[in-house]
Amino acid sequence: MRLLLKFISLPFILITWVLYGVCRLLVLVSGVILGILSGITLVAAAVLFFKAGVLPGVAFLAIAFLISPYGLPRLAAWLTGKIGGINYALRDFLAS
């Protein structure tokens, strides 16, 4: 029975391995691009504080935080880590 479960887990190991690799690449590339956009949005927020008022400036600051490396990219990296953990757990099951 255990041997059958190991054979069933092989496609899931392959799927999570490919998904983990693609997600890591996307997180790295998007982190760089969104970091640059976050800086541009921060400058725009500073300009909006003086030109349009406090509310648009705060809105742009919130957007800058979400696309900064501490916002959505951090969440994506956390989820990618969970996919990697599932992959390693399946590989450990296969090795045992």
N, C-alpha and C positions, 0 to 999 in steps of 0.2 A: 504494500500500500504506500509506503514511504517513497519507494522508487517511482511509483506513478505520479505522486505529488511533485517530485523533483522534475520529472519530464514536463509536467504541466507548468511549472514555474519558469522553464527556459524561455518561452516567448515573452513573458512578463519582464524577465531580466533584460532581454534585448530591447524591448520597448522603453523601459525606464532608463536604460543606458543611453539610447539615442535621444530621448526626451531631455535627459539631464544635460547632455552635451550641447544640444541646441539651446536650451534655456540658459546655460552658463554663457554661451556666446552672446545671446541677445541681452543678457543682463550687463555684460561688460560693455558692449557697444552702446546700449541705451544709456548707461550710466555716464559715459563721456558726453554724448550728445545732449542729454538732459541737464548735465552739469553746466554746460555752456549756455543753454537756453535759460537755466535758472539765474545765471549771472545777468543775462540781458533783461530778464523779467524783473530782477531786483533793481536795476538801474531805472527801468520804466516805472516801477513803483515809487521810487524816490522822486522822479519827475512829476508823477501824478499827485503826490502829496502837495506839491507847490502849485500845480496848474489846475487840477480838477477838485481837490478836496481830500478829506481824510478817508472817506468810505471807498472810493476807487483805489486809493493807495493801499489800504488794508486788504482789499480784495486781491490786488496784484501780489502783495506780500504772501498771502495764503497760497496763491497759485505757485509762486516761486518756491515756497516751502515744499509743496506737494511734488514738484518736479526736481527738487534738489536731491542730492544723494541720501538725505535722511528721510525722504518721503516715500513715494511709490517705488523707486528703485530698491530701497531697503526691504520693502515688503516682497518684491519680486525675488530678491536674493534669498530671503528667508524661505519662500516657497520652493525655490530651486534647491535649497539645502534639504528640505523635506523630501523632495523627489530623490535626491542623492541618497538620503538615509534609507528610503524604501528599497532602492537599488542594492545598497550594501547589505541590508537585511535579507533580501532574497538571495544574494550571492552567498551569504553565510549559511542560509538554509540549504543551499545546493551543496556546499562544501561539507556539511555535517553528515 
